[in-house]
């Protein structure tokens, strides 16, 4: 097998593996609103629809029992105030919204 083909196969394998467990993803989204309901669930509205198996929305939620809920709230609030964009990876649904955390995985990243 030649080197180019071998490199292509390795790259495709890594890309396929990286996508597993991160069913929904958007990059460069703008945060338009952030809130917390009485149960402690964080909800974040963005300008882009997250395509997540079972729930598509321009909003994602963070369950109140998620260990990183407070950190995520701080990150998205800082993005809202500063106007910076975020990358969001979700893996699951809560009600009709994509979910980050609560054992479902996913992440939030504020872009420079």
C-alpha angles and dihedrals in degrees: 000000000000123000096248093053092045091051091049092052092048091049093049091048091051092047092050092048092048091056095054113102094015100086096164127041139164127175128203096016121165118227110231101173140004128195147159123217126216091267090058096253113148116220126190128192117207135181094247132064115243110220103215123164105260097009131046119184145141085240136068131197134213115209116238091236092056110118091221098045095111093046091049090049089052092048097049092043090053089049091050093050096043097040092235120146126241138214115222129194118186133185113189142359136266110198102320098331134091112257133223118190134352089113091306093105125221131125147224123225126185111216123226 
